[in-house]
Amino acid sequence: MKQKKIPMRMCVGCREMKPKKELIRVVRSPEGEVTMDPSGRKPGRGAYVCRSGDCLARAIRQKQLERQLEHPLSPETAQALRTTLEEIQAREEAESTGG
């Protein structure tokens, strides 16, 4: 039987290729709003980051997200992305512990 191909994407923070399901998509909507997209289905230009705060911080600090999304990030938007990532991590932690 033929093995299913696993889609790979590059994290803009650590620049490592990883399976798409291990990464979170950051998307710039057609209206110019930058948000996290855990489902990976929102329309707009996207970039992928690891589920760690370190990779997101590096991507923001080195302006990799700005380059990939072709849109400047305000400090408020960067903080909102950090907060959203923390919420996603907390939700995943609660699900993995059965809570």
CNS distance restraints for C-alpha pairs under 8 A (distance, minus, plus):
assign (resid   6 and name CA) (resid  19 and name CA) 6.51 0.50 0.50
assign (resid   6 and name CA) (resid  20 and name CA) 7.82 0.50 0.50
assign (resid   7 and name CA) (resid  19 and name CA) 5.88 0.50 0.50
assign (resid   7 and name CA) (resid  20 and name CA) 5.74 0.50 0.50
assign (resid   8 and name CA) (resid  17 and name CA) 6.19 0.50 0.50
assign (resid   8 and name CA) (resid  18 and name CA) 5.40 0.50 0.50
assign (resid   8 and name CA) (resid  19 and name CA) 4.44 0.50 0.50
assign (resid   8 and name CA) (resid  20 and name CA) 5.22 0.50 0.50
assign (resid   9 and name CA) (resid  17 and name CA) 5.44 0.50 0.50
assign (resid   9 and name CA) (resid  18 and name CA) 5.63 0.50 0.50
assign (resid   9 and name CA) (resid  19 and name CA) 6.21 0.50 0.50
assign (resid   9 and name CA) (resid  20 and name CA) 5.46 0.50 0.50
assign (resid   9 and name CA) (resid  23 and name CA) 7.88 0.50 0.50
assign (resid   9 and name CA) (resid  48 and name CA) 7.01 0.50 0.50
assign (resid  10 and name CA) (resid  15 and name CA) 5.72 0.50 0.50
assign (resid  10 and name CA) (resid  16 and name CA) 5.38 0.50 0.50
assign (resid  10 and name CA) (resid  17 and name CA) 4.34 0.50 0.50
assign (resid  10 and name CA) (resid  18 and name CA) 6.24 0.50 0.50
assign (resid  10 and name CA) (resid  48 and name CA) 6.57 0.50 0.50
assign (resid  10 and name CA) (resid  49 and name CA) 7.67 0.50 0.50
assign (resid  11 and name CA) (resid  15 and name CA) 4.95 0.50 0.50
assign (resid  11 and name CA) (resid  16 and name CA) 5.58 0.50 0.50
assign (resid  11 and name CA) (resid  17 and name CA) 6.53 0.50 0.50
assign (resid  11 and name CA) (resid  18 and name CA) 7.39 0.50 0.50
assign (resid  11 and name CA) (resid  23 and name CA) 7.28 0.50 0.50
assign (resid  11 and name CA) (resid  47 and name CA) 7.75 0.50 0.50
assign (resid  11 and name CA) (resid  48 and name CA) 5.16 0.50 0.50
assign (resid  11 and name CA) (resid  49 and name CA) 4.47 0.50 0.50
assign (resid  11 and name CA) (resid  50 and name CA) 5.91 0.50 0.50
assign (resid  11 and name CA) (resid  55 and name CA) 7.77 0.50 0.50
assign (resid  12 and name CA) (resid  16 and name CA) 7.96 0.50 0.50
assign (resid  12 and name CA) (resid  47 and name CA) 6.99 0.50 0.50
assign (resid  12 and name CA) (resid  48 and name CA) 6.18 0.50 0.50
assign (resid  12 and name CA) (resid  49 and name CA) 5.71 0.50 0.50
assign (resid  12 and name CA) (resid  55 and name CA) 7.66 0.50 0.50
assign (resid  12 and name CA) (resid  59 and name CA) 5.83 0.50 0.50
assign (resid  12 and name CA) (resid  64 and name CA) 6.09 0.50 0.50
assign (resid  12 and name CA) (resid  65 and name CA) 6.89 0.50 0.50
assign (resid  13 and name CA) (resid  49 and name CA) 6.18 0.50 0.50
assign (resid  13 and name CA) (resid  50 and name CA) 7.47 0.50 0.50
assign (resid  13 and name CA) (resid  54 and name CA) 7.89 0.50 0.50
assign (resid  13 and name CA) (resid  55 and name CA) 4.40 0.50 0.50
assign (resid  13 and name CA) (resid  56 and name CA) 6.01 0.50 0.50
assign (resid  13 and name CA) (resid  57 and name CA) 7.60 0.50 0.50
assign (resid  13 and name CA) (resid  58 and name CA) 5.26 0.50 0.50
assign (resid  13 and name CA) (resid  59 and name CA) 4.27 0.50 0.50
assign (resid  13 and name CA) (resid  64 and name CA) 7.18 0.50 0.50
assign (resid  14 and name CA) (resid  55 and name CA) 5.85 0.50 0.50
assign (resid  14 and name CA) (resid  58 and name CA) 7.61 0.50 0.50
assign (resid  14 and name CA) (resid  59 and name CA) 7.89 0.50 0.50
assign (resid  18 and name CA) (resid  22 and name CA) 6.73 0.50 0.50
assign (resid  18 and name CA) (resid  23 and name CA) 7.35 0.50 0.50
assign (resid  19 and name CA) (resid  23 and name CA) 7.18 0.50 0.50
assign (resid  20 and name CA) (resid  24 and name CA) 7.95 0.50 0.50
assign (resid  22 and name CA) (resid  50 and name CA) 6.85 0.50 0.50
assign (resid  22 and name CA) (resid  51 and name CA) 7.18 0.50 0.50
assign (resid  23 and name CA) (resid  48 and name CA) 6.01 0.50 0.50
assign (resid  23 and name CA) (resid  49 and name CA) 5.51 0.50 0.50
assign (resid  23 and name CA) (resid  50 and name CA) 4.73 0.50 0.50
assign (resid  23 and name CA) (resid  51 and name CA) 5.95 0.50 0.50
assign (resid  24 and name CA) (resid  36 and name CA) 7.22 0.50 0.50
assign (resid  24 and name CA) (resid  37 and name CA) 6.67 0.50 0.50
assign (resid  24 and name CA) (resid  38 and name CA) 5.51 0.50 0.50
assign (resid  24 and name CA) (resid  40 and name CA) 7.33 0.50 0.50
assign (resid  24 and name CA) (resid  48 and name CA) 5.53 0.50 0.50
assign (resid  24 and name CA) (resid  49 and name CA) 5.45 0.50 0.50
assign (resid  24 and name CA) (resid  50 and name CA) 6.24 0.50 0.50
assign (resid  24 and name CA) (resid  51 and name CA) 6.34 0.50 0.50
assign (resid  25 and name CA) (resid  36 and name CA) 6.06 0.50 0.50
assign (resid  25 and name CA) (resid  37 and name CA) 5.16 0.50 0.50
assign (resid  25 and name CA) (resid  38 and name CA) 6.23 0.50 0.50
assign (resid  25 and name CA) (resid  39 and name CA) 7.97 0.50 0.50
assign (resid  25 and name CA) (resid  40 and name CA) 5.75 0.50 0.50
assign (resid  25 and name CA) (resid  46 and name CA) 6.16 0.50 0.50
assign (resid  25 and name CA) (resid  47 and name CA) 5.59 0.50 0.50
assign (resid  25 and name CA) (resid  48 and name CA) 4.49 0.50 0.50
assign (resid  25 and name CA) (resid  49 and name CA) 6.50 0.50 0.50
assign (resid  26 and name CA) (resid  34 and name CA) 7.02 0.50 0.50
assign (resid  26 and name CA) (resid  35 and name CA) 5.78 0.50 0.50
assign (resid  26 and name CA) (resid  36 and name CA) 4.50 0.50 0.50
assign (resid  26 and name CA) (resid  37 and name CA) 5.69 0.50 0.50
assign (resid  26 and name CA) (resid  46 and name CA) 5.49 0.50 0.50
assign (resid  26 and name CA) (resid  47 and name CA) 5.26 0.50 0.50
assign (resid  26 and name CA) (resid  48 and name CA) 6.03 0.50 0.50
assign (resid  26 and name CA) (resid  49 and name CA) 7.43 0.50 0.50
assign (resid  27 and name CA) (resid  34 and name CA) 5.63 0.50 0.50
assign (resid  27 and name CA) (resid  35 and name CA) 5.58 0.50 0.50
assign (resid  27 and name CA) (resid  36 and name CA) 6.20 0.50 0.50
assign (resid  27 and name CA) (resid  37 and name CA) 6.42 0.50 0.50
assign (resid  27 and name CA) (resid  42 and name CA) 7.29 0.50 0.50
assign (resid  27 and name CA) (resid  43 and name CA) 7.74 0.50 0.50
assign (resid  27 and name CA) (resid  44 and name CA) 6.02 0.50 0.50
assign (resid  27 and name CA) (resid  45 and name CA) 5.53 0.50 0.50
assign (resid  27 and name CA) (resid  46 and name CA) 4.25 0.50 0.50
assign (resid  27 and name CA) (resid  47 and name CA) 6.47 0.50 0.50
assign (resid  27 and name CA) (resid  69 and name CA) 7.30 0.50 0.50
assign (resid  28 and name CA) (resid  32 and name CA) 5.66 0.50 0.50
assign (resid  28 and name CA) (resid  33 and name CA) 5.44 0.50 0.50
assign (resid  28 and name CA) (resid  34 and name CA) 4.41 0.50 0.50
assign (resid  28 and name CA) (resid  35 and name CA) 6.67 0.50 0.50
assign (resid  28 and name CA) (resid  44 and name CA) 5.44 0.50 0.50
assign (resid  28 and name CA) (resid  45 and name CA) 5.23 0.50 0.50
assign (resid  28 and name CA) (resid  46 and name CA) 6.32 0.50 0.50
assign (resid  28 and name CA) (resid  69 and name CA) 6.19 0.50 0.50
assign (resid  28 and name CA) (resid  71 and name CA) 7.75 0.50 0.50
assign (resid  29 and name CA) (resid  33 and name CA) 5.27 0.50 0.50
assign (resid  29 and name CA) (resid  34 and name CA) 6.48 0.50 0.50
assign (resid  29 and name CA) (resid  42 and name CA) 7.82 0.50 0.50
assign (resid  29 and name CA) (resid  43 and name CA) 6.31 0.50 0.50
assign (resid  29 and name CA) (resid  44 and name CA) 4.53 0.50 0.50
assign (resid  29 and name CA) (resid  45 and name CA) 6.73 0.50 0.50
assign (resid  30 and name CA) (resid  43 and name CA) 7.58 0.50 0.50
assign (resid  30 and name CA) (resid  44 and name CA) 5.69 0.50 0.50
assign (resid  30 and name CA) (resid  45 and name CA) 7.98 0.50 0.50
assign (resid  32 and name CA) (resid  71 and name CA) 7.58 0.50 0.50
assign (resid  34 and name CA) (resid  73 and name CA) 7.95 0.50 0.50
assign (resid  34 and name CA) (resid  77 and name CA) 7.01 0.50 0.50
assign (resid  35 and name CA) (resid  77 and name CA) 7.98 0.50 0.50
assign (resid  35 and name CA) (resid  80 and name CA) 7.97 0.50 0.50
assign (resid  35 and name CA) (resid  81 and name CA) 6.56 0.50 0.50
assign (resid  36 and name CA) (resid  81 and name CA) 6.46 0.50 0.50
assign (resid  36 and name CA) (resid  84 and name CA) 6.92 0.50 0.50
assign (resid  36 and name CA) (resid  85 and name CA) 7.67 0.50 0.50
assign (resid  37 and name CA) (resid  41 and name CA) 7.15 0.50 0.50
assign (resid  37 and name CA) (resid  42 and name CA) 6.57 0.50 0.50
assign (resid  45 and name CA) (resid  69 and name CA) 5.97 0.50 0.50
assign (resid  46 and name CA) (resid  68 and name CA) 7.41 0.50 0.50
assign (resid  46 and name CA) (resid  69 and name CA) 6.28 0.50 0.50
assign (resid  47 and name CA) (resid  65 and name CA) 6.93 0.50 0.50
assign (resid  47 and name CA) (resid  68 and name CA) 6.11 0.50 0.50
assign (resid  47 and name CA) (resid  69 and name CA) 6.68 0.50 0.50
assign (resid  49 and name CA) (resid  55 and name CA) 6.45 0.50 0.50
assign (resid  49 and name CA) (resid  56 and name CA) 6.23 0.50 0.50
assign (resid  49 and name CA) (resid  59 and name CA) 7.89 0.50 0.50
assign (resid  50 and name CA) (resid  55 and name CA) 6.00 0.50 0.50
assign (resid  50 and name CA) (resid  56 and name CA) 7.19 0.50 0.50
assign (resid  51 and name CA) (resid  55 and name CA) 7.67 0.50 0.50
assign (resid  51 and name CA) (resid  85 and name CA) 7.30 0.50 0.50
assign (resid  51 and name CA) (resid  89 and name CA) 7.37 0.50 0.50
assign (resid  52 and name CA) (resid  56 and name CA) 6.77 0.50 0.50
assign (resid  53 and name CA) (resid  57 and name CA) 6.02 0.50 0.50
assign (resid  53 and name CA) (resid  82 and name CA) 7.16 0.50 0.50
assign (resid  53 and name CA) (resid  85 and name CA) 7.27 0.50 0.50
assign (resid  53 and name CA) (resid  86 and name CA) 7.75 0.50 0.50
assign (resid  54 and name CA) (resid  58 and name CA) 6.11 0.50 0.50
assign (resid  55 and name CA) (resid  59 and name CA) 6.05 0.50 0.50
assign (resid  56 and name CA) (resid  60 and name CA) 6.22 0.50 0.50
assign (resid  56 and name CA) (resid  82 and name CA) 7.39 0.50 0.50
assign (resid  57 and name CA) (resid  61 and name CA) 5.97 0.50 0.50
assign (resid  57 and name CA) (resid  82 and name CA) 7.94 0.50 0.50
assign (resid  58 and name CA) (resid  62 and name CA) 5.90 0.50 0.50
assign (resid  59 and name CA) (resid  63 and name CA) 5.92 0.50 0.50
assign (resid  59 and name CA) (resid  64 and name CA) 4.93 0.50 0.50
assign (resid  59 and name CA) (resid  65 and name CA) 5.67 0.50 0.50
assign (resid  60 and name CA) (resid  64 and name CA) 6.32 0.50 0.50
assign (resid  60 and name CA) (resid  65 and name CA) 5.97 0.50 0.50
assign (resid  60 and name CA) (resid  66 and name CA) 7.59 0.50 0.50
assign (resid  60 and name CA) (resid  78 and name CA) 7.07 0.50 0.50
assign (resid  63 and name CA) (resid  67 and name CA) 6.42 0.50 0.50
assign (resid  64 and name CA) (resid  68 and name CA) 6.14 0.50 0.50
assign (resid  65 and name CA) (resid  69 and name CA) 5.88 0.50 0.50
assign (resid  65 and name CA) (resid  73 and name CA) 7.98 0.50 0.50
assign (resid  66 and name CA) (resid  70 and name CA) 5.56 0.50 0.50
assign (resid  66 and name CA) (resid  71 and name CA) 5.26 0.50 0.50
assign (resid  66 and name CA) (resid  72 and name CA) 5.23 0.50 0.50
assign (resid  66 and name CA) (resid  73 and name CA) 6.18 0.50 0.50
assign (resid  67 and name CA) (resid  71 and name CA) 7.05 0.50 0.50
assign (resid  73 and name CA) (resid  77 and name CA) 6.06 0.50 0.50
assign (resid  73 and name CA) (resid  78 and name CA) 6.39 0.50 0.50
assign (resid  74 and name CA) (resid  78 and name CA) 6.32 0.50 0.50
assign (resid  75 and name CA) (resid  79 and name CA) 6.18 0.50 0.50
assign (resid  76 and name CA) (resid  80 and name CA) 6.15 0.50 0.50
assign (resid  77 and name CA) (resid  81 and name CA) 6.23 0.50 0.50
assign (resid  78 and name CA) (resid  82 and name CA) 6.39 0.50 0.50
assign (resid  79 and name CA) (resid  83 and name CA) 6.19 0.50 0.50
assign (resid  80 and name CA) (resid  84 and name CA) 6.09 0.50 0.50
assign (resid  81 and name CA) (resid  85 and name CA) 6.15 0.50 0.50
assign (resid  82 and name CA) (resid  86 and name CA) 6.30 0.50 0.50
assign (resid  83 and name CA) (resid  87 and name CA) 6.31 0.50 0.50
assign (resid  84 and name CA) (resid  88 and name CA) 6.22 0.50 0.50
assign (resid  85 and name CA) (resid  89 and name CA) 6.13 0.50 0.50
assign (resid  86 and name CA) (resid  90 and name CA) 6.11 0.50 0.50
assign (resid  87 and name CA) (resid  91 and name CA) 6.12 0.50 0.50
assign (resid  88 and name CA) (resid  92 and name CA) 6.17 0.50 0.50
assign (resid  89 and name CA) (resid  93 and name CA) 6.07 0.50 0.50
assign (resid  90 and name CA) (resid  94 and name CA) 6.16 0.50 0.50
assign (resid  91 and name CA) (resid  95 and name CA) 6.23 0.50 0.50
assign (resid  92 and name CA) (resid  96 and name CA) 6.12 0.50 0.50
assign (resid  93 and name CA) (resid  97 and name CA) 6.27 0.50 0.50
assign (resid  94 and name CA) (resid  98 and name CA) 6.27 0.50 0.50
assign (resid  94 and name CA) (resid  99 and name CA) 5.05 0.50 0.50
assign (resid  95 and name CA) (resid  99 and name CA) 5.81 0.50 0.50
